């Protein structure tokens, strides 16, 4: 559920093309926000597995959105 909120916020206003998604996955992996399991599935890291942490991250990133 939290991952759904997270992904919805970042991609609902954008056209959903593959390259921005790949870039976001790369950045969020580097920031240790998400992890990719052995089967290629995305999960949130423990530090972001609650709504407050996700909304704090959304607020931080939204400063850069136009």
DSSP file (Angstrom, degrees, kcal/mol; ACC not computed):
  #  RESIDUE AA STRUCTURE BP1 BP2  ACC     N-H-->O    O-->H-N    N-H-->O    O-->H-N    TCO  KAPPA ALPHA  PHI   PSI    X-CA   Y-CA   Z-CA
    1    1 A X     >        0   0    0      0, 0.0     4,-2.0     0, 0.0     5,-0.2   0.000 360.0 360.0 360.0 -46.9    0.0    0.0    0.0
    2    2 A X  H  >  +     0   0    0      1,-0.2     4,-2.5     2,-0.2     5,-0.1   0.905 360.0  52.5 -65.2 -40.2    2.7    2.5    0.9
    3    3 A X  H  > S+     0   0    0      1,-0.2     4,-2.7     2,-0.2     5,-0.2   0.872 107.0  53.9 -62.3 -36.4    4.7    1.6   -2.2
    4    4 A X  H  > S+     0   0    0      2,-0.2     4,-2.6     1,-0.2    -1,-0.2   0.922 109.4  46.8 -63.3 -45.2    1.5    2.3   -4.3
    5    5 A X  H  X S+     0   0    0     -4,-2.0     4,-2.4     2,-0.2    -2,-0.2   0.926 113.0  51.0 -59.9 -45.3    1.1    5.8   -2.7
    6    6 A X  H  X S+     0   0    0     -4,-2.5     4,-1.6     1,-0.2    -2,-0.2   0.941 114.6  40.6 -58.9 -52.8    4.8    6.4   -3.3
    7    7 A X  H  X S+     0   0    0     -4,-2.7     4,-1.7     1,-0.2     5,-0.2   0.880 113.0  55.3 -67.6 -38.8    4.7    5.4   -7.0
    8    8 A X  H  X S+     0   0    0     -4,-2.6     4,-2.1    -5,-0.2     5,-0.2   0.930 106.8  50.5 -59.8 -46.6    1.4    7.1   -7.6
    9    9 A X  H  < S+     0   0    0     -4,-2.4     4,-0.4     1,-0.2    -1,-0.2   0.912 114.5  42.8 -59.8 -43.6    2.6   10.5   -6.3
   10   10 A X  H  < S+     0   0    0     -4,-1.6    -1,-0.2    -5,-0.2    -2,-0.2   0.723 125.7  28.8 -80.0 -20.7    5.7   10.5   -8.5
   11   11 A X  H  < S+     0   0    0     -4,-1.7     3,-0.2    -3,-0.2    -2,-0.2   0.521  94.6  82.6-120.5  -5.2    4.2    9.2  -11.7
   12   12 A X  S  < S+     0   0    0     -4,-2.1    -3,-0.1     1,-0.2    -2,-0.1   0.872  98.4  44.0 -70.5 -34.2    0.6   10.3  -11.9
   13   13 A X  S    S+     0   0    0     -4,-0.4     2,-0.3    -5,-0.2    -1,-0.2   0.634 110.0  68.9 -83.7 -13.5    1.4   13.8  -13.2
   14   14 A X  S    S-     0   0    0     -3,-0.2     2,-0.3    -4,-0.0    -3,-0.0  -0.674  94.9-103.4-100.9 154.9    4.0   12.5  -15.6
   15   15 A X        -     0   0    0     -2,-0.3     2,-1.6     1,-0.1     5,-0.1  -0.619  43.7-117.7 -69.9 141.9    3.4   10.5  -18.7
   16   16 A X        +     0   0    0     -2,-0.3     2,-0.3    -4,-0.1    -1,-0.1  -0.602  53.4 154.6 -91.4  83.3    4.4    7.0  -17.7
   17   17 A X     >  -     0   0    0     -2,-1.6     4,-1.3     1,-0.1    -3,-0.0  -0.713  50.7-115.7-106.4 163.6    7.3    6.2  -20.0
   18   18 A X  H  > S+     0   0    0     -2,-0.3     4,-2.7     1,-0.2     5,-0.2   0.868 104.8  58.4 -68.0 -40.3   10.0    3.7  -19.3
   19   19 A X  H  > S+     0   0    0      1,-0.2     4,-2.5     2,-0.2    -1,-0.2   0.924 106.6  45.6 -64.1 -47.5   13.0    6.1  -19.1
   20   20 A X  H  > S+     0   0    0      1,-0.2     4,-2.4     2,-0.2    -1,-0.2   0.886 113.9  52.0 -61.2 -35.4   11.8    8.3  -16.3
   21   21 A X  H  X S+     0   0    0     -4,-1.3     4,-2.6     2,-0.2    -2,-0.2   0.934 109.9  47.7 -64.6 -45.6   10.7    5.2  -14.4
   22   22 A X  H  X S+     0   0    0     -4,-2.7     4,-2.4     1,-0.2    -2,-0.2   0.909 112.0  50.5 -61.0 -42.4   14.2    3.7  -14.8
   23   23 A X  H  X S+     0   0    0     -4,-2.5     4,-2.5     2,-0.2    -1,-0.2   0.917 110.9  48.6 -62.3 -43.1   15.8    6.9  -13.7
   24   24 A X  H  X S+     0   0    0     -4,-2.4     4,-3.0     2,-0.2     5,-0.3   0.918 110.7  50.4 -64.1 -43.1   13.6    7.1  -10.6
   25   25 A X  H  X S+     0   0    0     -4,-2.6     4,-2.1     1,-0.2    -1,-0.2   0.921 111.1  49.9 -60.1 -43.2   14.4    3.5   -9.7
   26   26 A X  H  X S+     0   0    0     -4,-2.4     4,-2.1     2,-0.2    -2,-0.2   0.933 114.3  43.7 -61.4 -47.0   18.1    4.1  -10.1
   27   27 A X  H  X S+     0   0    0     -4,-2.5     4,-2.3     1,-0.2    -2,-0.2   0.932 114.2  48.8 -65.4 -46.6   17.9    7.2   -7.8
   28   28 A X  H  <>S+     0   0    0     -4,-3.0     5,-3.2     1,-0.2     6,-1.2   0.814 110.7  51.5 -67.9 -28.8   15.7    5.7   -5.2
   29   29 A X  H ><5S+     0   0    0     -4,-2.1     3,-1.2    -5,-0.3    -1,-0.2   0.921 110.3  49.0 -68.2 -43.7   18.0    2.6   -5.1
   30   30 A X  H 3<5S+     0   0    0     -4,-2.1    -2,-0.2     1,-0.3    -1,-0.2   0.868 112.0  48.3 -62.4 -36.9   21.0    4.9   -4.6
   31   31 A X  T 3<5S-     0   0    0     -4,-2.3    -1,-0.3    -5,-0.1    -2,-0.2   0.472 113.7-121.4 -81.2  -1.8   19.2    6.7   -1.8
   32   32 A X  T < 5S+     0   0    0     -3,-1.2    -3,-0.2    -4,-0.2    15,-0.2   0.872  77.9 123.7  59.7  40.6   18.2    3.4   -0.2
   33   33 A X  S   <S+     0   0    0     -5,-3.2    12,-2.7     1,-0.2     2,-0.3   0.811  75.2  20.1 -91.4 -41.9   14.5    4.2   -0.5
   34   34 A X  E     -A   44   0A   0     -6,-1.2     2,-0.3    10,-0.3    10,-0.2  -0.840  65.6-154.9-124.3 163.1   13.7    1.1   -2.5
   35   35 A X  E     -A   43   0A   0      8,-2.8     8,-2.2    -2,-0.3     2,-0.6  -0.982  14.2-135.0-134.8 150.3   15.3   -2.3   -3.1
   36   36 A X  E     -A   42   0A   0     -2,-0.3     6,-0.2     6,-0.2     5,-0.0  -0.915  23.6-142.7-106.1 123.9   14.9   -4.7   -6.0
   37   37 A X    >   -     0   0    0      4,-2.8     3,-2.2    -2,-0.6    -1,-0.0  -0.197  34.3 -90.2 -80.0 177.4   14.4   -8.3   -5.1
   38   38 A X  T 3  S+     0   0    0      1,-0.3    -1,-0.1     2,-0.1    -2,-0.0   0.747 127.6  51.5 -60.3 -25.8   15.9  -11.3   -7.0
   39   39 A X  T 3  S-     0   0    0      2,-0.1    -1,-0.3     0, 0.0    -2,-0.0   0.354 122.7-102.1 -94.6   5.4   12.8  -11.5   -9.2
   40   40 A X  S <  S+     0   0    0     -3,-2.2     2,-0.2     1,-0.3    -2,-0.1   0.541  74.3 142.5  88.2   6.9   12.9   -7.8  -10.1
   41   41 A X        -     0   0    0      1,-0.0    -4,-2.8    -5,-0.0     2,-0.4  -0.528  46.5-127.5 -81.4 149.6   10.1   -6.7   -7.8
   42   42 A X  E     +A   36   0A   0     -6,-0.2     2,-0.3    -2,-0.2    -6,-0.2  -0.802  30.6 169.8 -98.5 136.7   10.3   -3.4   -6.0
   43   43 A X  E     -A   35   0A   0     -8,-2.2    -8,-2.8    -2,-0.4     2,-0.2  -0.978  35.6-108.5-137.7 153.7    9.9   -3.0   -2.3
   44   44 A X  E     -A   34   0A   0     -2,-0.3   -10,-0.3   -10,-0.2   -11,-0.1  -0.582  37.2-113.5 -77.7 143.1   10.5   -0.1    0.1
   45   45 A X    >   -     0   0    0    -12,-2.7     3,-1.8    -2,-0.2     4,-0.2  -0.343  35.6-100.8 -68.7 160.0   13.5   -0.3    2.4
   46   46 A X  G >  S+     0   0    0      1,-0.3     3,-1.5     2,-0.2    -1,-0.1   0.839 120.4  60.5 -54.3 -38.6   12.6   -0.6    6.1
   47   47 A X  G 3  S+     0   0    0      1,-0.3    -1,-0.3   -15,-0.2     3,-0.1   0.742 112.5  39.1 -63.9 -21.9   13.3    3.1    6.8
   48   48 A X  G <  S+     0   0    0     -3,-1.8    -1,-0.3   -15,-0.2    -2,-0.2   0.144  82.0 107.5-113.3  18.1   10.6    4.0    4.3
   49   49 A X    <   +     0   0    0     -3,-1.5     2,-0.3    -4,-0.2    -1,-0.1  -0.053  69.6  68.8 -91.1  34.2    8.1    1.4    5.2
   50   50 A X  S  > S-     0   0    0     -3,-0.1     4,-1.8     1,-0.1     3,-0.2  -0.986  85.7-118.0-146.3 154.7    5.7    3.8    6.9
   51   51 A X  H  > S+     0   0    0     -2,-0.3     4,-3.0     1,-0.2     5,-0.3   0.863 109.1  57.6 -62.6 -39.5    3.6    6.6    5.6
   52   52 A X  H  > S+     0   0    0      1,-0.2     4,-2.1     2,-0.2    -1,-0.2   0.921 108.5  46.0 -59.8 -44.8    5.3    9.4    7.6
   53   53 A X  H  > S+     0   0    0     -3,-0.2     4,-2.1     2,-0.2    -1,-0.2   0.897 113.8  49.4 -64.9 -40.5    8.7    8.6    6.1
   54   54 A X  H  X S+     0   0    0     -4,-1.8     4,-2.6     1,-0.2    -2,-0.2   0.930 112.0  47.3 -65.3 -45.0    7.2    8.4    2.6
   55   55 A X  H  X S+     0   0    0     -4,-3.0     4,-2.3     2,-0.2    -1,-0.2   0.845 109.5  54.1 -67.9 -32.0    5.4   11.7    2.9
   56   56 A X  H  X S+     0   0    0     -4,-2.1     4,-2.2    -5,-0.3    -1,-0.2   0.917 110.9  46.4 -63.4 -42.8    8.6   13.3    4.3
   57   57 A X  H  X S+     0   0    0     -4,-2.1     4,-2.6     2,-0.2     5,-0.2   0.911 110.9  52.0 -65.4 -42.4   10.4   12.1    1.2
   58   58 A X  H  X S+     0   0    0     -4,-2.6     4,-2.6     1,-0.2    -2,-0.2   0.919 110.3  48.9 -59.7 -44.0    7.6   13.3   -1.1
   59   59 A X  H  X S+     0   0    0     -4,-2.3     4,-0.7     2,-0.2    -1,-0.2   0.912 111.0  49.9 -62.8 -42.4    7.8   16.8    0.6
   60   60 A X  H >< S+     0   0    0     -4,-2.2     3,-0.7     1,-0.2     4,-0.2   0.928 116.2  41.3 -61.2 -46.6   11.5   16.9    0.2
   61   61 A X  H >< S+     0   0    0     -4,-2.6     3,-2.1     1,-0.2     4,-0.5   0.829 102.7  67.9 -74.1 -32.1   11.4   16.0   -3.5
   62   62 A X  H >< S+     0   0    0     -4,-2.6     3,-0.6     1,-0.3    -1,-0.2   0.698  84.7  72.9 -65.0 -17.1    8.4   18.2   -4.3
   63   63 A X  T << S+     0   0    0     -4,-0.7    -1,-0.3    -3,-0.7    -2,-0.2   0.788 100.4  46.0 -62.9 -26.3   10.5   21.2   -3.7
   64   64 A X  T <  S+     0   0    0     -3,-2.1     2,-0.2    -4,-0.2    -1,-0.2   0.556  90.9  99.4 -96.1  -9.8   12.2   20.4   -7.0
   65   65 A X    <         0   0    0     -3,-0.6    -3,-0.0    -4,-0.5     0, 0.0  -0.555 360.0 360.0 -78.9 141.6    9.0   19.8   -9.1
   66   66 A X              0   0    0     -2,-0.2    -1,-0.1     0, 0.0    -4,-0.0   0.422 360.0 360.0 -92.3 360.0    7.8   22.6  -11.3
